[in-house]
Amino acid sequence: MPRSVVGVMIVYREALTLIDELKYADAAAKLERVSGQFEAAGDLTHAAESMFWLGFCREKLHRDDLARQTYVMVIQQFAGSKPAEYAQLRLDAMNQP
């Protein structure tokens, strides 16, 4: 793993721990920082995962419009990936009456 991504990975793992602790606002703040950095480093797997989790945090924070936008971005930018599949499932669930 390139050195430039190591620090980003640490922040990403911290964000996942915060999600486990239901600290969605703190996790979202970290994920907002890292998703673009992963993509810039060419780590599309973690870019897709971090963007999905950002959408999840936004959903849990009742920022539904922002969550939907984030899920759509995951689906469009990372089509065919597991995070895109999960984003579609969350989007479908949000659109249920």
N, C-alpha and C positions, 0 to 999 in steps of 0.2 A: 504494500500500500504506500503510495507516495506520501512523503512527509507532510505536504500541504493538506492532505485529506485526513491525517491522523487527528489533528485538533478538531476538525469538523465532526469526525466520528465520535469523539468524546462528548461533544455537545449534543449530538444526536442521541447517544445512549442515555445521557442525562435527561433528555426530553422524554424518552420512553419510560424511564423510571418515574418521572413526574406524572405521566399518563396513568401508570399503575397506581399511583398515589391519589388519583383523581384531581390533580392540580393542573387543570386544563389550560388556564390562562398562562401560567408559567411555562408549560410545555409548548404552547403555541408561540410564545415569544422566541423560544430557542429554535423551533422548527422554521419560523419565518426567516431566520438567519441562515440556516444550513441548507435548505432545499436548493437554492440557487447556487450555492458553493459546490454542492455535489455535482450538479449539472455542468457547471463550468469546468470541473475537474474531469469530466467524462464518466463519472460514476452514476450512470443512469438508473441502476437498480436502487441505490440509496436515495437518489433524487426523487424517484417515483414513490418510494416508501415514505419518505419524509413529507412529501406533499400530501399523500393520502392521510397520514396522521395529523397533519395540519388541518385538513378538512374535517376530520373526526373531532378534533379539539374545538373547532369553530362550531360544529354541530352541537356538541355538549354544552357549549357556552350560549346556545340559543341564538347564534349569529347565522340563521338559516340561509339567508341570501348569499352570504360570504362562503358558507360551507358548500352550498350548491355550486357556486362558481369554482371553488377549489376542486371539487370532485370532477366537474366537467373538464377542467384543465388536465387532471390526471388521466382521464379517459382519452382526451384528444392527444396529449403529448406522449403518452406511454401506452398507446393502444396495444392490446395483446399481452400486457404484463399482469401479474397477479394483483398489484395495487390498483390497476385500472378495473379489473374484475370486481374487486372489493368496493371501489368507488362507485361502480354501477349499482351494486347491491345496496349501498347506503343511500344513493340517490333515489333508487326505487322505493326504499323504505320511507324516505322523507316525503315522497310524493303520494303515499297512501293516505286516504281520507281519515 
